[in-house]
Amino acid sequence: MQPVRTKFTSEMLGAPKGWDERQHGPCVGLPILRTEDPYLVSWWRPSWRERLAVFFGKPVRLCVVGGNHPPVALDVTDEW
């Protein structure tokens, strides 16, 4: 899936501190909305291949870098 810059995008997140591009590969900027609540929101556009895979029952995987897994949520929205 590709991250999407939206009308709500307020900043770009870069690679985490200590990111080793040789070991982990490139870390592209992630467009996000930082809300007044403790939320960082990003929007993602799946490819047609990914859409078909989900349609036929494949799960969506979330990978978070870091030692502690923060609370996260995935959903589908008309707002972007």
Secondary structure, DSSP 8 states (H G I E B T S, - for coil): -EEE--TT--EEE---TT--HHHH-----EEEEE-SSS-EE-EEE--HHHHHHHHTT--------SSS---------S--
